[in-house]
Amino acid sequence: MPMMKKVTSKAGKAKVAKVMKEWGKGELHTGKRGPGKGPTVKSQKQAVAIALSEGRKAQKKRGK
């Protein structure tokens, strides 16, 4: 399994925290936002994977 880059930017860390809070409240969904959001995420492992993925996207968007 390849090693993934850590989320190190301020924007990336904030996004990870936001996603994990959503999961804690039961508001984190699989898929995109909107009418067909997909089912609610119940697994903490899946929530962490989504959080890290979105954190890396935010990091790339803001320019490391």
N, C-alpha and C positions, 0 to 999 in steps of 0.2 A: 504494500500500500504506500503510495507516494506521500511524502510529508507536505502538508498544506502550510501556506504562509500564515503567520499569526496576524491577527487584527491589531494594528498598533496605532492607527490614527485616532484622534479625538472623535471624529465623525463616526468611524467604524465602531468604536467602543460604545458610543451613545446609542447606535442602532442596535447593537447586541443587547444592551440593557433594556431598550424599549421593547424588543421582541420577546425577551424573557418575561417582562412584566405582563405583556399581552397573554402569554401562555399561562402565567399564574392566575390571571383573572378568568381564563377560559375563553378568551377572545381571539386566539391565534388559529388561523385557518390555513389549510393547504391550498396552494394555487394562488391566483391573482385576486386582488381586491375587486369588488363589484358584486353584481347579482349572483353570479355562479361561483362563489368563493371556494367551494369545496368543503369537506368535513372539518370539524374542529380537531386540532392536534391534541391528543391525550398523552402521548409518550414524551417524557422529558428528553430522551435521546434525540427524538425527531425535532423537538423544539430547539435543542442546542445546534443541531445541524442546520436548521433554517436560519437561526440567529447568526451563526458564523458565516454562512453564505451571503446573507444580506449585509453583514458587516464588511465583508470583502468588497461587495459591490459599492457600498458607500465610500469605502477607502479609495477605490479606483476613481470614482466620480469626483471626489474632492482633490485628487492628485497627491496621494501619499503625504 
